[in-house]
Amino acid sequence: MNYKILARKWRPKNFSEVIGQDYIIKTIKNSFILNKIHQSWIFCGTRGIGKTTIARLLAQVLNCSDRKEERACHICSNCQDITNNCFPDISEIDAASKTKVEEIKEILETAQYMPIKGKFKIYIIDEIHMLSKYSFNALLKILEEPPKHVKFILLTTEINKLPDTIISRCIFFHLKLINYLDIKQHLKKILKLEKIDFESSALKIISEYSNGSIRDALNLTEQIILFSNQNITKKLTLNMLGMLDKHYALKIIISVFKKNAVKIINLLNYLYDENINLEQVLIKILKIFYDIAILKKIPQNNDKNIFSKYKNQIFKISTQITYEELQNYYKIILHGKKILYLFPSIKMGIEITLLNLLHSVKNKLIF
């Protein structure tokens, strides 16, 4: 069974397929169009946003024997070997396991020799920040005056750990987190091609939960495909992630504003039985208070043409409480979230926090 995980199967094959890093891709494309290709590159950013992918695409285009400006042909023997990870002139090095200066020197000694098959010898060094001080010094020596046939592509998640002397000799790119809307659109495209049923609201949850990482989003999608038997729904997605639906969190808030302590406990008991991540309760309440605050301070954000039960209910709340009261409610929940670990159990901490919130409400709200 030759199964490929989604993150590998749908890895971009050209720069045009990379999502969320437009200015970086444009700069790289222009460097090929203008034939001004730097000797060393640094790609910095959190996990799963495209550092290694862009590095490999860059290496492939540099060594394609029949490239058209910034596009590799994917047909020549060089491209085929690179795709199959057997190209002799591209070395991928994990700096986390090659921290000794002797190991780096041994690697860099090979840089003096001409390429075996391609135009350039390319060194892709991942987790470059893990190198020792002496290893950085060895690398700096060759970065100052590298042979014309050598290119370095350095990858890191912690740019602050790189010496300024290294950074100053490279073109530096900081990859940004990918917008959840771009991730959602990408997932939608992949699932349609994979012929898997899905609810758009489920993809929105996955996209937001992945925190800007396309790889995390694809891995979560693969997990929910298996969990849902290829029918991705909002309910199953929330269940798998242990997340709380904002509409249910709003029910808890409304019970607080109605001063109905019994209803609050009953609502929470249901969540305990459903194996919801309990910290999600306070997090969702904070997000709802944020929505109410924005509605109070920027009422023009409330598009009356877009009706939903959720918007209607938070609008009612916003008209019955002052901004100062809302600030106080927010502080109570935020404080409760900070000290949850001090309670004998998270369950007890959430209940006390919500009862404190109920106690601070002066008048019952009308719904």
C-alpha positions as a Markdown table, in Angstrom:
| # | Residue | x | y | z |
|---|---|---|---|---|
| 1 | Met | 0.0 | 0.0 | 0.0 |
| 2 | Asn | 1.7 | 3.2 | -1.2 |
| 3 | Tyr | -0.1 | 5.9 | 0.8 |
| 4 | Lys | 1.1 | 9.4 | 0.9 |
| 5 | Ile | 0.0 | 11.7 | 3.7 |
| 6 | Leu | -1.7 | 15.0 | 2.6 |
| 7 | Ala | 1.2 | 17.2 | 3.7 |
| 8 | Arg | 3.6 | 15.4 | 1.3 |
| 9 | Lys | 1.1 | 14.6 | -1.5 |
| 10 | Trp | 0.1 | 18.3 | -1.8 |
| 11 | Arg | 3.5 | 19.9 | -1.2 |
| 12 | Pro | 3.8 | 22.7 | -3.8 |
| 13 | Lys | 5.7 | 21.8 | -7.0 |
| 14 | Asn | 6.1 | 25.4 | -8.2 |
| 15 | Phe | 6.4 | 28.8 | -6.5 |
| 16 | Ser | 3.0 | 29.7 | -7.8 |
| 17 | Glu | 1.5 | 26.9 | -5.6 |
| 18 | Val | 3.0 | 28.3 | -2.4 |
| 19 | Ile | 0.3 | 30.1 | -0.3 |
| 20 | Gly | 0.5 | 33.0 | 2.1 |
| 21 | Gln | 4.1 | 34.1 | 1.3 |
| 22 | Asp | 3.5 | 36.4 | -1.7 |
| 23 | Tyr | 6.2 | 39.0 | -1.2 |
| 24 | Ile | 8.9 | 36.3 | -0.7 |
| 25 | Ile | 7.8 | 34.4 | -3.8 |
| 26 | Lys | 7.7 | 37.6 | -5.8 |
| 27 | Thr | 11.3 | 38.5 | -4.7 |
| 28 | Ile | 12.6 | 35.0 | -5.6 |
| 29 | Lys | 10.9 | 35.1 | -9.0 |
| 30 | Asn | 12.3 | 38.6 | -9.7 |
| 31 | Ser | 15.8 | 37.4 | -8.8 |
| 32 | Phe | 15.6 | 34.8 | -11.5 |
| 33 | Ile | 14.0 | 37.1 | -14.0 |
| 34 | Leu | 16.7 | 39.7 | -13.4 |
| 35 | Asn | 19.4 | 37.0 | -13.1 |
| 36 | Lys | 20.5 | 38.5 | -9.7 |
| 37 | Ile | 20.7 | 35.4 | -7.5 |
| 38 | His | 22.3 | 35.8 | -4.1 |
| 39 | Gln | 24.8 | 33.4 | -2.7 |
| 40 | Ser | 23.1 | 32.8 | 0.7 |
| 41 | Trp | 19.5 | 32.9 | 1.9 |
| 42 | Ile | 17.8 | 32.7 | 5.3 |
| 43 | Phe | 14.2 | 31.7 | 5.7 |
| 44 | Cys | 12.9 | 32.3 | 9.2 |
| 45 | Gly | 9.5 | 31.5 | 10.7 |
| 46 | Thr | 7.5 | 29.1 | 12.8 |
| 47 | Arg | 6.8 | 25.5 | 11.9 |
| 48 | Gly | 4.7 | 24.4 | 8.9 |
| 49 | Ile | 4.5 | 27.7 | 7.0 |
| 50 | Gly | 6.8 | 26.8 | 4.0 |
| 51 | Lys | 10.4 | 27.3 | 4.9 |
| 52 | Thr | 11.7 | 23.9 | 3.7 |
| 53 | Thr | 9.3 | 23.8 | 0.8 |
| 54 | Ile | 10.5 | 27.1 | -0.6 |
| 55 | Ala | 14.1 | 26.1 | 0.0 |
| 56 | Arg | 13.7 | 22.9 | -2.0 |
| 57 | Leu | 11.9 | 24.7 | -4.8 |
| 58 | Leu | 14.6 | 27.3 | -4.9 |
| 59 | Ala | 17.3 | 24.5 | -5.1 |
| 60 | Gln | 15.4 | 22.7 | -7.8 |
| 61 | Val | 15.0 | 25.8 | -10.0 |
| 62 | Leu | 18.7 | 26.7 | -9.5 |
| 63 | Asn | 19.7 | 23.2 | -10.8 |
| 64 | Cys | 17.1 | 22.6 | -13.5 |
| 65 | Ser | 18.8 | 22.2 | -16.8 |
| 66 | Asp | 15.9 | 23.6 | -18.8 |
| 67 | Arg | 14.3 | 26.2 | -16.5 |
| 68 | Lys | 12.1 | 29.0 | -17.8 |
| 69 | Glu | 13.0 | 31.9 | -15.6 |
| 70 | Glu | 11.6 | 31.0 | -12.1 |
| 71 | Arg | 10.0 | 27.7 | -13.2 |
| 72 | Ala | 11.6 | 24.3 | -13.1 |
| 73 | Cys | 10.7 | 22.0 | -16.0 |
| 74 | His | 10.1 | 18.9 | -13.9 |
| 75 | Ile | 11.1 | 16.9 | -17.0 |
| 76 | Cys | 14.9 | 17.0 | -17.2 |
| 77 | Ser | 17.0 | 14.3 | -15.4 |
| 78 | Asn | 18.1 | 16.9 | -12.8 |
| 79 | Cys | 14.5 | 17.7 | -11.8 |
| 80 | Gln | 13.6 | 14.0 | -11.7 |
| 81 | Asp | 16.6 | 13.2 | -9.4 |
| 82 | Ile | 15.7 | 16.2 | -7.1 |
| 83 | Thr | 12.1 | 15.0 | -6.9 |
| 84 | Asn | 13.3 | 11.5 | -6.0 |
| 85 | Asn | 15.8 | 12.9 | -3.4 |
| 86 | Cys | 18.8 | 11.4 | -5.1 |
| 87 | Phe | 20.4 | 14.5 | -6.6 |
| 88 | Pro | 24.2 | 14.6 | -5.7 |
| 89 | Asp | 24.6 | 18.3 | -5.6 |
| 90 | Ile | 21.9 | 19.2 | -3.0 |
| 91 | Ser | 22.7 | 18.4 | 0.6 |
| 92 | Glu | 20.0 | 18.8 | 3.3 |
| 93 | Ile | 21.6 | 19.1 | 6.7 |
| 94 | Asp | 19.9 | 18.9 | 10.1 |
| 95 | Ala | 22.0 | 21.3 | 12.2 |
| 96 | Ala | 20.3 | 20.0 | 15.4 |
| 97 | Ser | 22.2 | 16.7 | 14.9 |
| 98 | Lys | 25.4 | 18.3 | 13.4 |
| 99 | Thr | 26.4 | 20.7 | 16.1 |
| 100 | Lys | 30.0 | 19.8 | 16.4 |
| 101 | Val | 32.5 | 22.1 | 14.6 |
| 102 | Glu | 34.3 | 19.0 | 13.1 |
| 103 | Glu | 31.1 | 17.8 | 11.4 |
| 104 | Ile | 30.4 | 21.2 | 9.9 |
| 105 | Lys | 34.0 | 21.6 | 8.7 |
| 106 | Glu | 33.7 | 18.1 | 7.1 |
| 107 | Ile | 30.6 | 19.2 | 5.3 |
| 108 | Leu | 32.0 | 22.5 | 4.2 |
| 109 | Glu | 35.1 | 21.0 | 2.8 |
| 110 | Thr | 33.1 | 19.3 | 0.1 |
| 111 | Ala | 31.9 | 22.8 | -1.0 |
| 112 | Gln | 35.3 | 23.4 | -2.7 |
| 113 | Tyr | 34.6 | 20.7 | -5.3 |
| 114 | Met | 32.7 | 21.5 | -8.4 |
| 115 | Pro | 29.1 | 20.1 | -8.8 |
| 116 | Ile | 28.8 | 16.5 | -10.0 |
| 117 | Lys | 25.7 | 17.0 | -12.2 |
| 118 | Gly | 24.0 | 20.4 | -11.6 |
| 119 | Lys | 25.0 | 24.0 | -12.0 |
| 120 | Phe | 25.4 | 24.6 | -8.2 |
| 121 | Lys | 26.2 | 22.8 | -5.1 |
| 122 | Ile | 23.4 | 23.7 | -2.7 |
| 123 | Tyr | 23.5 | 23.3 | 1.1 |
| 124 | Ile | 20.1 | 23.5 | 2.8 |
| 125 | Ile | 20.8 | 23.7 | 6.6 |
| 126 | Asp | 17.7 | 23.3 | 8.8 |
| 127 | Glu | 17.5 | 24.5 | 12.4 |
| 128 | Ile | 20.7 | 26.6 | 11.7 |
| 129 | His | 20.3 | 28.2 | 15.2 |
| 130 | Met | 21.3 | 24.9 | 16.8 |
| 131 | Leu | 24.9 | 25.2 | 15.6 |
| 132 | Ser | 27.6 | 25.9 | 18.2 |
| 133 | Lys | 29.6 | 29.1 | 18.4 |
| 134 | Tyr | 32.6 | 27.4 | 16.7 |
| 135 | Ser | 30.4 | 25.9 | 14.0 |
| 136 | Phe | 29.1 | 29.3 | 13.2 |
| 137 | Asn | 32.6 | 30.6 | 12.9 |
| 138 | Ala | 33.4 | 27.8 | 10.5 |
| 139 | Leu | 30.3 | 28.6 | 8.4 |
| 140 | Leu | 31.0 | 32.3 | 8.5 |
| 141 | Lys | 34.4 | 31.8 | 6.9 |
| 142 | Ile | 32.9 | 30.2 | 3.7 |
| 143 | Leu | 29.9 | 32.6 | 3.7 |
| 144 | Glu | 32.3 | 35.6 | 3.4 |
| 145 | Glu | 33.7 | 34.4 | 0.1 |
| 146 | Pro | 31.8 | 31.3 | -1.1 |
| 147 | Pro | 32.9 | 29.6 | -4.4 |
| 148 | Lys | 30.7 | 30.7 | -7.3 |
| 149 | His | 29.2 | 27.3 | -7.7 |
| 150 | Val | 27.9 | 27.1 | -4.1 |
| 151 | Lys | 24.6 | 28.4 | -2.6 |
| 152 | Phe | 23.5 | 28.3 | 1.0 |
| 153 | Ile | 19.9 | 28.2 | 2.2 |
| 154 | Leu | 19.6 | 28.5 | 5.9 |
| 155 | Leu | 16.4 | 27.7 | 7.8 |
| 156 | Thr | 15.5 | 28.6 | 11.4 |
| 157 | Thr | 12.6 | 29.1 | 13.8 |
| 158 | Glu | 14.7 | 31.3 | 16.1 |
| 159 | Ile | 16.4 | 34.0 | 14.2 |
| 160 | Asn | 17.5 | 35.7 | 17.4 |
| 161 | Lys | 20.0 | 32.9 | 18.1 |
| 162 | Leu | 21.9 | 33.5 | 14.8 |
| 163 | Pro | 25.0 | 35.8 | 15.0 |
| 164 | Asp | 24.5 | 39.1 | 13.2 |
| 165 | Thr | 27.7 | 38.3 | 11.2 |
| 166 | Ile | 25.8 | 35.3 | 9.6 |
| 167 | Ile | 22.6 | 37.3 | 9.0 |
| 168 | Ser | 24.4 | 40.2 | 7.4 |
| 169 | Arg | 25.9 | 37.9 | 4.7 |
| 170 | Cys | 22.5 | 36.5 | 3.6 |
| 171 | Ile | 19.2 | 37.7 | 2.1 |
| 172 | Phe | 16.9 | 37.4 | 5.0 |
| 173 | Phe | 13.2 | 36.5 | 4.7 |
| 174 | His | 10.7 | 36.3 | 7.6 |
| 175 | Leu | 7.8 | 34.0 | 6.6 |
| 176 | Lys | 4.5 | 35.1 | 8.1 |
| 177 | Leu | 1.8 | 33.0 | 9.6 |
| 178 | Ile | -0.8 | 32.0 | 6.9 |
| 179 | Asn | -4.2 | 33.6 | 7.1 |
| 180 | Tyr | -6.9 | 31.2 | 8.1 |
| 181 | Leu | -9.0 | 32.2 | 5.1 |
| 182 | Asp | -6.1 | 31.1 | 2.8 |
| 183 | Ile | -5.8 | 27.9 | 4.7 |
| 184 | Lys | -9.5 | 27.2 | 4.5 |
| 185 | Gln | -9.5 | 27.8 | 0.7 |
| 186 | His | -6.5 | 25.5 | 0.3 |
| 187 | Leu | -8.1 | 22.7 | 2.3 |
| 188 | Lys | -11.4 | 23.1 | 0.4 |
| 189 | Lys | -9.5 | 22.8 | -2.9 |
| 190 | Ile | -7.6 | 19.6 | -1.7 |
| 191 | Leu | -10.7 | 17.9 | -0.3 |
| 192 | Lys | -12.7 | 18.5 | -3.5 |
| 193 | Leu | -9.8 | 16.9 | -5.5 |
| 194 | Glu | -9.7 | 14.0 | -3.0 |
| 195 | Lys | -13.5 | 13.7 | -3.3 |
| 196 | Ile | -14.1 | 13.9 | 0.4 |
| 197 | Asp | -17.4 | 15.4 | 1.8 |
| 198 | Phe | -17.0 | 18.3 | 4.2 |
| 199 | Glu | -18.9 | 21.2 | 5.8 |
| 200 | Ser | -17.4 | 24.6 | 5.3 |
| 201 | Ser | -17.8 | 25.4 | 9.0 |
| 202 | Ala | -15.6 | 22.4 | 9.9 |
| 203 | Leu | -12.8 | 23.7 | 7.6 |
| 204 | Lys | -13.0 | 27.1 | 9.3 |
| 205 | Ile | -12.5 | 25.5 | 12.7 |
| 206 | Ile | -9.5 | 23.5 | 11.4 |
| 207 | Ser | -8.0 | 26.6 | 9.8 |
| 208 | Glu | -8.3 | 28.7 | 12.9 |
| 209 | Tyr | -7.1 | 25.9 | 15.2 |
| 210 | Ser | -3.9 | 25.4 | 13.1 |
| 211 | Asn | -2.6 | 28.9 | 14.1 |
| 212 | Gly | -1.2 | 29.8 | 10.7 |
| 213 | Ser | 0.5 | 26.5 | 10.0 |
| 214 | Ile | -0.5 | 24.9 | 6.7 |
| 215 | Arg | 1.2 | 21.6 | 7.7 |
| 216 | Asp | -0.7 | 21.5 | 11.0 |
| 217 | Ala | -3.9 | 22.2 | 9.1 |
| 218 | Leu | -3.3 | 19.3 | 6.6 |
| 219 | Asn | -2.4 | 16.9 | 9.5 |
| 220 | Leu | -5.6 | 17.8 | 11.3 |
| 221 | Thr | -7.6 | 17.4 | 8.2 |
| 222 | Glu | -6.1 | 13.9 | 7.7 |
| 223 | Gln | -7.0 | 13.1 | 11.2 |
| 224 | Ile | -10.6 | 14.2 | 10.9 |
| 225 | Ile | -10.9 | 12.3 | 7.5 |
| 226 | Leu | -10.1 | 9.1 | 9.4 |
| 227 | Phe | -12.2 | 10.0 | 12.4 |
| 228 | Ser | -15.3 | 11.0 | 10.3 |
| 229 | Asn | -14.9 | 8.2 | 7.8 |
| 230 | Gln | -14.5 | 10.8 | 5.0 |
| 231 | Asn | -17.5 | 12.9 | 5.9 |
| 232 | Ile | -16.1 | 16.0 | 7.7 |
| 233 | Thr | -18.7 | 17.8 | 9.8 |
| 234 | Lys | -18.6 | 20.7 | 12.2 |
| 235 | Lys | -19.8 | 18.5 | 15.1 |
| 236 | Leu | -17.2 | 15.8 | 14.6 |
| 237 | Thr | -14.4 | 18.3 | 14.2 |
| 238 | Leu | -15.3 | 20.0 | 17.5 |
| 239 | Asn | -15.5 | 16.6 | 19.1 |
| 240 | Met | -12.2 | 15.5 | 17.8 |
| 241 | Leu | -10.4 | 18.7 | 18.9 |
| 242 | Gly | -12.2 | 18.8 | 22.3 |
| 243 | Met | -13.4 | 22.3 | 21.3 |
| 244 | Leu | -16.5 | 24.1 | 22.5 |
| 245 | Asp | -19.0 | 25.6 | 20.0 |
| 246 | Lys | -19.3 | 29.4 | 20.6 |
| 247 | His | -23.1 | 29.0 | 20.6 |
| 248 | Tyr | -22.9 | 26.7 | 23.6 |
| 249 | Ala | -20.5 | 29.1 | 25.4 |
| 250 | Leu | -23.0 | 31.9 | 24.7 |
| 251 | Lys | -25.7 | 29.8 | 26.4 |
| 252 | Ile | -23.4 | 29.8 | 29.5 |
| 253 | Ile | -23.0 | 33.6 | 29.3 |
| 254 | Ile | -26.7 | 34.1 | 29.0 |
| 255 | Ser | -27.3 | 31.9 | 32.0 |
| 256 | Val | -24.9 | 34.0 | 33.9 |
| 257 | Phe | -26.6 | 37.3 | 32.9 |
| 258 | Lys | -30.0 | 35.7 | 33.9 |
| 259 | Lys | -28.4 | 34.8 | 37.3 |
| 260 | Asn | -29.4 | 31.2 | 36.8 |
| 261 | Ala | -26.7 | 29.3 | 38.8 |
| 262 | Val | -28.4 | 25.9 | 38.4 |
| 263 | Lys | -28.5 | 26.2 | 34.6 |
| 264 | Ile | -24.8 | 27.1 | 34.6 |
| 265 | Ile | -23.8 | 24.0 | 36.5 |
| 266 | Asn | -26.1 | 21.8 | 34.3 |
| 267 | Leu | -24.5 | 23.2 | 31.1 |
| 268 | Leu | -21.1 | 22.6 | 32.5 |
| 269 | Asn | -22.0 | 19.0 | 33.5 |
| 270 | Tyr | -22.9 | 18.3 | 29.9 |
| 271 | Leu | -19.4 | 19.5 | 28.8 |
| 272 | Tyr | -17.7 | 17.3 | 31.3 |
| 273 | Asp | -19.5 | 14.2 | 29.9 |
| 274 | Glu | -18.6 | 15.2 | 26.3 |
| 275 | Asn | -14.9 | 15.3 | 27.1 |
| 276 | Ile | -14.5 | 18.9 | 26.0 |
| 277 | Asn | -11.2 | 20.6 | 26.9 |
| 278 | Leu | -12.5 | 22.5 | 29.9 |
| 279 | Glu | -10.1 | 25.5 | 29.4 |
| 280 | Gln | -12.0 | 26.1 | 26.2 |
| 281 | Val | -15.0 | 27.3 | 28.2 |
| 282 | Leu | -13.2 | 30.3 | 29.6 |
| 283 | Ile | -11.3 | 30.9 | 26.3 |
| 284 | Lys | -14.6 | 31.0 | 24.3 |
| 285 | Ile | -16.2 | 33.3 | 26.9 |
| 286 | Leu | -13.3 | 35.7 | 26.5 |
| 287 | Lys | -13.7 | 35.7 | 22.7 |
| 288 | Ile | -17.4 | 36.4 | 23.0 |
| 289 | Phe | -16.7 | 39.3 | 25.4 |
| 290 | Tyr | -14.3 | 40.6 | 22.8 |
| 291 | Asp | -17.0 | 40.4 | 20.1 |
| 292 | Ile | -19.3 | 42.4 | 22.4 |
| 293 | Ala | -16.7 | 45.0 | 23.2 |
| 294 | Ile | -16.0 | 45.6 | 19.5 |
| 295 | Leu | -19.7 | 45.8 | 18.9 |
| 296 | Lys | -20.1 | 48.5 | 21.6 |
| 297 | Lys | -17.1 | 50.6 | 20.5 |
| 298 | Ile | -17.4 | 50.1 | 16.8 |
| 299 | Pro | -21.1 | 49.7 | 16.2 |
| 300 | Gln | -20.7 | 50.2 | 12.4 |
| 301 | Asn | -19.0 | 46.8 | 12.4 |
| 302 | Asn | -22.4 | 45.2 | 12.9 |
| 303 | Asp | -23.7 | 44.6 | 9.4 |
| 304 | Lys | -27.5 | 44.5 | 9.8 |
| 305 | Asn | -27.7 | 42.7 | 6.4 |
| 306 | Ile | -26.0 | 39.7 | 7.9 |
| 307 | Phe | -28.4 | 38.1 | 10.4 |
| 308 | Ser | -27.5 | 35.3 | 12.7 |
| 309 | Lys | -28.8 | 34.1 | 16.1 |
| 310 | Tyr | -25.3 | 34.7 | 17.6 |
| 311 | Lys | -25.0 | 38.3 | 16.4 |
| 312 | Asn | -28.5 | 39.0 | 17.5 |
| 313 | Gln | -27.9 | 37.7 | 21.0 |
| 314 | Ile | -24.5 | 39.5 | 21.5 |
| 315 | Phe | -26.1 | 42.7 | 20.2 |
| 316 | Lys | -28.8 | 42.4 | 22.9 |
| 317 | Ile | -26.1 | 41.9 | 25.6 |
| 318 | Ser | -24.2 | 44.9 | 24.3 |
| 319 | Thr | -27.2 | 47.2 | 24.6 |
| 320 | Gln | -27.8 | 46.2 | 28.3 |
| 321 | Ile | -24.4 | 46.5 | 29.8 |
| 322 | Thr | -21.8 | 49.4 | 29.9 |
| 323 | Tyr | -18.3 | 49.1 | 28.6 |
| 324 | Glu | -17.0 | 49.4 | 32.2 |
| 325 | Glu | -19.1 | 46.5 | 33.3 |
| 326 | Leu | -17.9 | 44.5 | 30.3 |
| 327 | Gln | -14.2 | 45.3 | 31.2 |
| 328 | Asn | -14.9 | 44.0 | 34.8 |
| 329 | Tyr | -16.5 | 40.8 | 33.5 |
| 330 | Tyr | -13.5 | 40.2 | 31.2 |
| 331 | Lys | -11.0 | 40.7 | 34.1 |
| 332 | Ile | -12.9 | 38.1 | 36.2 |
| 333 | Ile | -12.7 | 35.5 | 33.5 |
| 334 | Leu | -9.1 | 36.3 | 32.6 |
| 335 | His | -8.1 | 36.1 | 36.3 |
| 336 | Gly | -9.9 | 32.8 | 36.6 |
| 337 | Lys | -8.1 | 31.4 | 33.6 |
| 338 | Lys | -4.7 | 32.5 | 35.0 |
| 339 | Ile | -5.3 | 30.7 | 38.4 |
| 340 | Leu | -7.0 | 27.6 | 37.1 |
| 341 | Tyr | -4.0 | 25.5 | 38.1 |
| 342 | Leu | -4.3 | 26.6 | 41.7 |
| 343 | Phe | -7.7 | 24.9 | 42.1 |
| 344 | Pro | -8.0 | 21.2 | 43.2 |
| 345 | Ser | -9.4 | 20.6 | 39.7 |
| 346 | Ile | -10.1 | 22.5 | 36.5 |
| 347 | Lys | -13.8 | 21.7 | 36.8 |
| 348 | Met | -13.9 | 23.4 | 40.2 |
| 349 | Gly | -11.9 | 26.4 | 39.0 |
| 350 | Ile | -14.3 | 27.0 | 36.1 |
| 351 | Glu | -17.4 | 26.7 | 38.2 |
| 352 | Ile | -16.1 | 29.2 | 40.9 |
| 353 | Thr | -15.0 | 31.6 | 38.2 |
| 354 | Leu | -18.4 | 31.6 | 36.5 |
| 355 | Leu | -20.2 | 31.9 | 39.9 |
| 356 | Asn | -17.9 | 34.9 | 40.6 |
| 357 | Leu | -19.0 | 36.4 | 37.3 |
| 358 | Leu | -22.6 | 35.8 | 38.2 |
| 359 | His | -22.1 | 37.5 | 41.5 |
| 360 | Ser | -20.7 | 40.6 | 39.8 |
| 361 | Val | -23.7 | 41.0 | 37.5 |
| 362 | Lys | -25.9 | 43.8 | 39.0 |
| 363 | Asn | -29.1 | 43.3 | 37.2 |
| 364 | Lys | -30.6 | 40.4 | 35.2 |
| 365 | Leu | -30.5 | 41.0 | 31.5 |
| 366 | Ile | -33.6 | 40.6 | 29.3 |
| 367 | Phe | -33.4 | 38.2 | 26.3 |
